[in-house]
């Protein structure tokens, strides 16, 4: 049975999916894109300090996500370590 038919029968849609379907969202994002662009133009320009803070936050979250992936997928980490060891072993000075 197709997944959509199962959800309709059970009435078990995720909340976000049900809300988007109930509001009549057609997937046309041209209006929202225009509104976001207008909002961005009215905001004052971002300072270097704000950009650096935002970048630092992003890099912290990226590092945390990579560490989590390494913990939950040890086989991938081991294979990557072996490939790196082979690269270093065959590297010519």
N, C-alpha and C positions, 0 to 999 in steps of 0.2 A: 504494500500500500504506500503511495507517495507520502512524504513527510507532511506536506500541507494538509492532506486529507486527515491524517492522524491528529494533527493539532486542532483542526476544525471540529472533529468528532469529540475530542477530549476537552476542548476549550482551555488548553494549557499553553497559551502563548506567553512568551516572555513579556514583561511589562512594557519595555521599550518598543517591541514590535507591534503590540496591540495599539499603543498610543499613536504610532506613526500611521497605522492603517486606519484608525478611527477618525483621525483629523483630515483624512482625504489627501494625504501627501502624495503627489503624483511623481515625485522625484525630480521636479523642475527646480533647480537651485539658483536660477538666475536672479530672482528677487532677493534671496538671502545674501548672495554674493555681493549685490549692489549695496545692500544695507551695511554689510561688514566693511566694504570699501569706504563708504561714507563715514562710518564710525572711526576707521583708522585715520582718515584724513583730518578729522576734527581733533584727535588726540595730539598733545604736544609731542615733539620728537623725543625719541628715547635717548637718554644720556649714555655715555660710554660705561659709566659705573653700573647702570641698570642692565645694560646688555651683558656686561661681564658677570654680574650676579646671576642673570638668567642662564647664561652659558654654563657657569659653574654648577648650577642646580641640575641642568640637563646632563652634564657629564657625570655628576654624582649618581643620578638615577640610572644612567646607562651602565656605569661600572657595577652598580648594585644588581641590575638585571643580568649582566654577564656572569657575575659571581653566583647568582641563583641558578642560572642555566648550568654552570659548571658543577654545582652541587647535585643537581637532579639528573644530570647526564654524564656520569663519570666515564663511561666508555668513550664518549666523544672527546673528552678532555685527554684521556690517555692516548688516543690515536693522534690527536694534535701534538701532544708532547713527543710522541715517537717520530712523527714527520719532521718536527723541528730538530730533533736530535740527528736525524739522517741528513737534513740540510746542513747542519753545523759540521757533521763528520765529513761531508764531501766538499766543504768549502775550501778553496785554495787561497792561501795568503799571498 
